Amino acid sequence: MLGTLPMAEVARVSDDRLLYRRPGGYRDVVLADPAGHERQRLPLPRELAERTVSVAPN
């Protein structure tokens, strides 16, 4: 388990995948399963890493 995060920082991208930005100033986002296991880390370009990033459904 990665730990709980505030809902505002987590987006559901499919039934079995969550996307969240790692706390602590890391410049990446993480795809995780609903149980909290990391599946993939995705680096953000510097210009996005220094901004607020929002994810919304199509």
Backbone as CSV, one residue per row, in Angstrom:
resi,resn,N_x,N_y,N_z,CA_x,CA_y,CA_z,C_x,C_y,C_z
1,MET,0.849,-1.175,0.000,0.000,0.000,0.000,0.891,1.233,0.000
2,LEU,0.586,2.160,-0.882,1.366,3.384,-0.970,0.984,4.393,0.084
3,GLY,-0.168,4.252,0.673,-0.674,5.227,1.615,-1.849,5.951,0.992
4,THR,-2.633,6.586,1.805,-3.804,7.279,1.289,-3.436,8.694,0.875
5,LEU,-4.095,9.176,-0.135,-3.893,10.535,-0.624,-5.242,11.241,-0.656
6,PRO,-5.252,12.566,-0.534,-6.522,13.292,-0.651,-7.153,13.024,-2.015
7,MET,-8.468,12.916,-2.072,-9.163,12.622,-3.322,-8.827,13.618,-4.423
8,ALA,-8.579,14.867,-4.068,-8.292,15.884,-5.080,-7.005,15.587,-5.838
9,GLU,-6.133,14.756,-5.276,-4.857,14.460,-5.911,-4.857,13.134,-6.656
10,VAL,-6.001,12.461,-6.703,-6.094,11.158,-7.356,-7.185,11.212,-8.422
11,ALA,-6.884,10.673,-9.599,-7.887,10.594,-10.663,-8.012,9.149,-11.108
12,ARG,-9.229,8.685,-11.275,-9.465,7.333,-11.794,-9.425,7.425,-13.312
13,VAL,-8.506,6.688,-13.932,-8.383,6.727,-15.387,-9.042,5.527,-16.060
14,SER,-9.318,4.485,-15.298,-10.086,3.331,-15.774,-10.552,2.571,-14.535
15,ASP,-11.291,1.489,-14.744,-11.795,0.723,-13.601,-10.681,0.142,-12.740
16,ASP,-9.520,-0.098,-13.344,-8.437,-0.734,-12.594,-7.177,0.123,-12.496
17,ARG,-7.272,1.414,-12.797,-6.092,2.284,-12.756,-6.418,3.631,-12.118
18,LEU,-5.519,4.077,-11.260,-5.577,5.402,-10.658,-4.329,6.164,-11.077
19,LEU,-4.440,7.468,-11.198,-3.310,8.317,-11.540,-3.171,9.356,-10.443
20,TYR,-1.970,9.499,-9.898,-1.762,10.542,-8.901,-0.360,11.105,-9.019
21,ARG,-0.230,12.307,-8.508,1.061,12.983,-8.482,1.715,12.695,-7.144
22,ARG,2.955,12.229,-7.196,3.638,11.888,-5.944,3.886,13.138,-5.114
23,PRO,3.627,13.076,-3.811,3.896,14.215,-2.931,5.396,14.407,-2.739
24,GLY,5.781,15.575,-2.287,7.184,15.820,-1.970,7.968,16.465,-3.088
25,GLY,7.284,16.999,-4.090,7.986,17.719,-5.134,8.580,16.867,-6.238
26,TYR,8.230,15.585,-6.282,8.725,14.739,-7.367,8.099,15.173,-8.683
27,ARG,8.865,15.111,-9.760,8.354,15.542,-11.059,7.856,14.351,-11.870
28,ASP,6.959,13.589,-11.278,6.349,12.495,-12.011,4.965,12.195,-11.463
29,VAL,4.222,11.405,-12.211,2.933,10.914,-11.768,3.008,9.389,-11.763
30,VAL,2.100,8.773,-11.038,2.136,7.325,-10.869,0.798,6.725,-11.282
31,LEU,0.851,5.678,-12.080,-0.321,4.843,-12.337,-0.311,3.744,-11.276
32,ALA,-1.441,3.541,-10.614,-1.533,2.529,-9.562,-2.836,1.768,-9.715
33,ASP,-2.890,0.577,-9.120,-4.151,-0.154,-9.101,-4.963,0.328,-7.893
34,PRO,-6.257,-0.032,-7.814,-7.094,0.452,-6.719,-6.596,0.062,-5.325
35,ALA,-5.770,-0.974,-5.223,-5.216,-1.375,-3.927,-4.021,-0.509,-3.528
36,GLY,-3.553,0.337,-4.443,-2.449,1.231,-4.123,-1.087,0.756,-4.586
37,HIS,-1.021,-0.316,-5.359,0.269,-0.807,-5.859,0.681,-0.025,-7.097
38,GLU,1.901,0.496,-7.076,2.414,1.212,-8.240,2.539,0.281,-9.433
39,ARG,2.107,0.742,-10.596,2.247,-0.010,-11.831,3.245,0.652,-12.769
40,GLN,3.269,1.990,-12.786,4.173,2.698,-13.690,4.332,4.135,-13.216
41,ARG,5.563,4.636,-13.299,5.833,6.059,-13.042,6.060,6.751,-14.372
42,LEU,5.452,7.917,-14.523,5.536,8.674,-15.760,6.140,10.044,-15.468
43,PRO,7.277,10.380,-16.052,7.885,11.689,-15.793,7.075,12.805,-16.439
44,LEU,7.030,13.930,-15.754,6.397,15.129,-16.299,7.477,16.070,-16.818
45,PRO,7.233,16.730,-17.942,8.176,17.756,-18.394,8.270,18.860,-17.338
46,ARG,9.414,19.504,-17.242,9.627,20.535,-16.221,8.516,21.587,-16.229
47,GLU,8.065,21.999,-17.430,7.040,23.048,-17.484,5.705,22.600,-16.900
48,LEU,5.425,21.302,-16.889,4.223,20.798,-16.227,4.465,20.490,-14.757
49,ALA,5.652,20.044,-14.424,5.960,19.653,-13.050,5.864,20.833,-12.098
50,GLU,6.089,22.022,-12.580,6.054,23.209,-11.728,4.687,23.872,-11.695
51,ARG,3.692,23.236,-12.274,2.329,23.780,-12.321,1.345,22.820,-11.701
52,THR,0.139,23.312,-11.460,-0.944,22.449,-11.033,-1.445,21.703,-12.255
53,VAL,-1.538,20.376,-12.149,-1.982,19.555,-13.267,-3.336,18.957,-12.907
54,SER,-4.318,19.139,-13.796,-5.654,18.580,-13.595,-5.905,17.516,-14.654
55,VAL,-6.578,16.457,-14.242,-6.942,15.381,-15.160,-8.456,15.278,-15.155
56,ALA,-9.066,15.241,-16.335,-10.520,15.146,-16.424,-10.895,14.097,-17.466
57,PRO,-12.065,13.475,-17.316,-12.500,12.499,-18.315,-12.836,13.201,-19.624
58,ASN,-12.846,12.429,-20.706,-13.218,12.987,-22.022,-14.645,13.436,-22.040
